[in-house]
Amino acid sequence: MTNNKIWQTANDKLHPLVESFTVGDDYLLDQQLLPYDIQASVAHAVMLYKINILNKEELVQAKEGLAEILKKWKKGNFAIKQEQEDGHTAIEQFLTKEYGEIGKKIHTGRSRNDQSLVMIRLFMKDNLKQIEKLSKKFTASLKKKINETKNIPMPGYTHMQKAMPTTVAVWLDSYFSALNDFLILLMTVKKLIDQNPLGSAAGFGVPNIPIDRELTTKNLEFKKIQENPMYCGFSRGYFENIVLQALSNIMIIFSRTALTYE
């Protein structure tokens, strides 16, 4: 029987309880991240073609195979199995089965370490862009309401009691000002994480292959290369924590907005 895990030898056996514990829900999370893994794999394949690791036919095969996976995923027909552990394995096994050796060859010059890093980095960039867009849309709505309500009086409360007179505009502007400050923080976080880790491999780069990190950086629309390969690995979890800390701020803003309407 063929093993589903790329690290197993023909005689390896893994107890189902160990598998369930070590894999956990990772394969389900990777199901959501799959499009970003495919996006990075396409960029990597193009780069391998440019440095003559892949020939034209192999590049076409890689692109066709990855496009087929994405199409199946969009239709809900590409499921990562628990025994595959992650999306990287699911993609490789599909390509190898349907398109031959290209499924393995496109891993030349990269590791699952930088493959995971770039996948998650693209996911964060995409979602931060959406959060910024929605936040700006909300601040625009607030600004319109502030202009409309600047002469409407309302009581200001202290210790749950009416205290000083104010206006609806001042009340709304407190949220507007908070969101504008959040957008400054968000812009900084976006700039910080906008670094391409692809090419760092297992943490020490790929000194024996002339990989073109500038090309993948351009094709994946990163602002810069994350130069130090060990820092790429270091940033795993570190960058995610920075993003989550930033997003906790907008959750505070909206939690107070929600309390206002209780």
Buried (B, 14 or more C-beta within 10 A) or exposed (E): EEBBBBEEEEEEEBEEEEBEEEBEEBBEEBBEBBBBBBBBBBBBBBBBBBBEBBEEEBBBBBBBBBEBBBEBBEEEEBEBEBBBBBBBBBBBBBBBEBBEEBBEBBBBBBBBBBBBBBBBBBBBBEEBEEBBEEBBEBBEEBBEBBEEBEEEEBEEEEEEEEEEEEBBBBBBBBBBEBBBEBBEBBEEBBEEBBBBBBBBBBBEBBEEBEBBBEBBBEBBEBEEBBEEBEBBBEBBEEBBEBBEEBBEBBEEBBEEBEEEEE
